[in-house]
Amino acid sequence: MKYTKIFLIFFCTLLAVACDKPGTEILFDDSKAYLEINEATTATGSTVAKTFNRLIDGKTVRDSIQVNLVGKQRSTPVNVNFEILTTGTAVANVHYRMITTGNSVTIPANASFTYIKFEVLDDNIVPLEKWNLGFNLTGGDVPPHVSLAKFTRTLQTVCPYLRANFIGAYDTEEPGYTPPLYTNVMTADPANVNGIISNNFWDFGGAVKMVLNANGTLTIPTQDVVMGGVVYVVAGKATGSTIDLCTYKIVAPYTIRLKSTNALQDDNVHTYTKK
């Protein structure tokens, strides 16, 4: 009998603790339902940076903010009103463009979330720049949570290394040469996943292989090249080469020697600007 009494006391204590657990009653008490921005509930906080690949291609990158209904699902759609915070630094139609029209979204019937959708205009965001885009839930069919209704997305970009971006036609600038600009076409080197081939290296033919490096440099391997019916040795210099992952501009210092005598023919630098 004594043990039965102890068990009953222990069981009732557990039951009382379980029923008093914070948040548990929200699942059953519809009067305590609320709206929240999902990203604001994470451990990273109410302002979170997101980095997008910057490609100068006239295209945009889609992103969204998730809005949650915390509580019992409704049999009818739930209207949610929101605003763009005026404290944000991101400029509409410059750094972002809203896909969601107006200032409201709808959580469908028998659902628990929806999205506020927008586009990131990555072409207009220079790498290392940071632009804040803030959202605030202002009301609707269910009240927003007092501290989970605001969230700021910090928009950043990075230019990815892609060999394909460096394929195409370029203006070539060669100091001391007249005319100052002439055309080169860069094609992919099938023998090297990071290689490109300049089809007109010295403005009278000559296909020269170059290797792109993801760290922002360029290598011109020493190679024999026939230009104007003469064999030359083309080689890159150890320093000074650069490739711009955002604009695809290439700076390539080089030397050219006559194959037969090793006599120096040119010690110069090519600056390739993509057309």
Secondary structure, DSSP 8 states (H G I E B T S, - for coil): -HHHHHHHHHHHHHHHHHHT-TTGGGGT-GGG-EEEEGGGGSTT-SEEEEEEE--SSS--EEEEEEEEEESS--SS-EEEEEEE-TT----BTTTEEESS-TTEEEE-TT-SEEEEEEEE-GGGS-TT--EEEEEEEEEESS-B-TTTSEEEEEEEEE----GGGG-EEEEEE-TT-SSSEEEEEEEE-TT-TTEEEES-TTSS---EEEEEETTTEEE---EEEEETTEEEEEEE-SS--EE-TTT--EEEEEEEEETTT--EEEEEEEEEEE-
